[in-house]
């Protein structure tokens, strides 16, 4: 019997690994398979090569399985870095975004990352980066509004005078 092969196996393997990493359950199954192979006598480096993971990762799986059983292979908490602002402070920031920046003595008509960063530093003494402030906008359900340039609201006659090219002439219909 002829061995089966898959065309573009390297690309397919990467795609399958991405699919495994997408859901929590498939990652759990992936770890189960790794530990099962080790239990059957395959070494951690061999399992790592087979499954496309690092050797040290497979070793972590085995140690966690030995320490906590199947629960050790489940997804753990990923708390991330704690917020620099407390919940009451976040509520105050959310309320502040509903008012214009001038209300707080800041220059500008619309809130942006820089203005919010300045407001948080002034109000709470906490320094947040511009990008983190932009994340706060999204967290509070705000969307980015870009200020329109004055030319968009200018007089059409003045706009025509500034244009580099003359308006196209219409050809007479035949």
Phi, psi and omega in degrees: 000138183280139179292140178279143177227159178243129179294145181053048187299327180295314179293320179297318180298318178296318178297319179293321177296321176298319180296321178297320184285349184288322184244151181297320181294319181291328176294321177298313178300321179299316178294321177301315179298318179299313181292323178300316179297320178295320179297332179273005173104000178281139182285159180300316177298324178292318178297318180300317178296317181296317185268351178080028179243171177283149179303316182296326178298314179297321177298320176300316180303313183296315180297317179294323178294317180294327182279319188234006180072211183298329179298333179291343180265352178288160178298137178264172176291140174236079189290332183075186181285137179293150181294144177281341179255138177284169179300315177298323178294320178297323177295321178294322178295317179299317178293322180296326181293344179275353177250156179290152180301331181297334179301334182253013178079018179260147178273133180137153183261331181234148177288139170220181184300319181294315180295318180295321178299316179296319180296315181295320178295319181290318186280317188243353182071024181246129180267119175243144176287161180300317181296322178294322177295323176296325176295324177298320177305311182294321180299323181272001176087015177271155176239158182289128174240120180270136177293138179279139178293156182298330182299333180291335181254008186283169178293131181301329179293316178294323178298317180296325180292331182278334185300144182282325183252145178287153178298145181295136178274143177277140176278144176292144180284141180271000000 
